[in-house]
Amino acid sequence: MSKAKFDKAVAIVQSLPKEGPIQPTQEEQLHFYKYYKQATVGDVNTSRPGMLDFVGKAKWDAWKGVEGTSKEEAYQKYVDKLIEILERANTEEAKKFIEEIKAA
C-alpha cells in the first residue's frame, strides 16, 4: 500500500461532513484512529489516560491493540476500511472517492 493512497484516504475521512450520507460508526472511527496513529507515530508512546477520560482511554486502548503493526500494514487496513464504508454507502460521491484512492 502506498503512502499516497493512505494520504488520500486520510484526506477523505477528514473531509466527511458530520451530517452526510457517508457516516462511519464509532467503531469505524476508532479503527481509523488506531491505524492512523500506528502508521504515523508507530507503537504507543504515551501513558494511558486517567480513569475519567473515557474517550482518551478508548483511543489509547485501540492504538495499543495494534502495537507491532508495520506502517505498510496500517496503511492497508486504513484504506481497506474506508473503501468498505464507501462501497456500503454506494453513492456517486462514494464512487468518486474510491476512484480518487485508486488513482493515488
C-alpha positions as CSV (number, residue, x, y, z in Angstrom):
1,M,0.0,0.0,0.0
2,S,1.4,3.4,-1.0
3,K,1.7,6.4,1.3
4,A,-0.1,8.4,-1.4
5,K,-3.2,6.1,-1.2
6,F,-3.1,6.3,2.6
7,D,-2.8,10.1,2.5
8,K,-5.7,10.4,0.1
9,A,-7.8,8.1,2.3
10,V,-6.9,10.3,5.4
11,A,-8.0,13.4,3.5
12,I,-11.3,11.9,2.5
13,V,-12.0,10.7,6.1
14,Q,-11.2,14.1,7.5
15,S,-13.4,15.8,4.9
16,L,-16.6,13.8,5.5
17,P,-19.3,16.0,6.9
18,K,-20.8,15.3,10.3
19,E,-24.3,15.0,8.7
20,G,-23.9,13.3,5.4
21,P,-24.7,10.1,3.6
22,I,-21.3,8.6,4.4
23,Q,-21.2,8.1,8.2
24,P,-18.5,5.9,9.8
25,T,-19.7,4.3,13.0
26,Q,-17.9,5.0,16.3
27,E,-16.2,1.6,15.9
28,E,-15.1,2.5,12.4
29,Q,-13.8,5.9,13.6
30,L,-11.8,4.1,16.2
31,H,-10.4,1.8,13.5
32,F,-9.3,4.9,11.5
33,Y,-7.8,6.4,14.6
34,K,-5.7,3.4,15.7
35,Y,-4.3,2.7,12.3
36,Y,-3.6,6.4,11.6
37,K,-1.6,6.6,14.8
38,Q,0.2,3.4,14.1
39,A,1.1,4.5,10.6
40,T,2.2,8.0,11.5
41,V,3.6,7.6,15.0
42,G,4.3,3.8,15.5
43,D,3.7,2.0,18.7
44,V,2.0,3.8,21.6
45,N,4.5,6.2,23.2
46,T,2.3,7.8,25.8
47,S,0.9,6.7,29.1
48,R,-2.7,5.6,29.4
49,P,-5.2,8.5,30.1
50,G,-6.8,8.7,33.6
51,M,-9.9,6.8,34.5
52,L,-12.3,9.7,33.9
53,D,-11.1,10.2,30.3
54,F,-13.3,7.6,28.7
55,V,-12.7,8.8,25.1
56,G,-9.0,9.1,25.6
57,K,-8.8,5.6,27.2
58,A,-10.8,4.1,24.3
59,K,-8.5,5.7,21.7
60,W,-5.3,4.7,23.6
61,D,-6.5,1.1,24.1
62,A,-7.4,0.8,20.4
63,W,-4.0,2.1,19.4
64,K,-2.3,-0.2,22.0
65,G,-4.2,-3.1,20.5
66,V,-2.4,-2.7,17.1
67,E,1.1,-2.4,18.6
68,G,3.7,-4.0,16.4
69,T,1.7,-3.5,13.2
70,S,4.0,-2.3,10.4
71,K,3.5,1.1,8.8
72,E,2.6,-0.5,5.5
73,E,0.0,-2.8,7.1
74,A,-1.5,0.1,9.0
75,Y,-1.8,2.0,5.6
76,Q,-3.5,-1.1,4.1
77,K,-6.0,-1.6,7.0
78,Y,-6.9,2.1,7.0
79,V,-7.5,2.3,3.2
80,D,-9.4,-1.1,3.1
81,K,-11.8,0.0,5.8
82,L,-12.6,3.3,4.0
83,I,-13.2,1.5,0.8
84,E,-15.5,-0.9,2.6
85,I,-17.5,2.0,4.0
86,L,-17.6,3.8,0.7
87,E,-18.8,0.7,-1.1
88,R,-21.5,0.2,1.5
89,A,-22.7,3.9,1.0
90,N,-22.9,3.3,-2.7
91,T,-23.4,7.0,-3.6
92,E,-21.9,8.9,-6.5
93,E,-19.7,10.8,-4.1
94,A,-18.5,7.5,-2.6
95,K,-17.7,6.1,-6.0
96,K,-15.8,9.2,-6.8
97,F,-13.8,8.8,-3.6
98,I,-12.9,5.2,-4.4
99,E,-11.6,6.3,-7.8
100,E,-9.5,9.0,-6.2
101,I,-8.0,6.5,-3.8
102,K,-7.2,4.0,-6.6
103,A,-5.7,6.8,-8.7
104,A,-3.4,8.0,-5.9
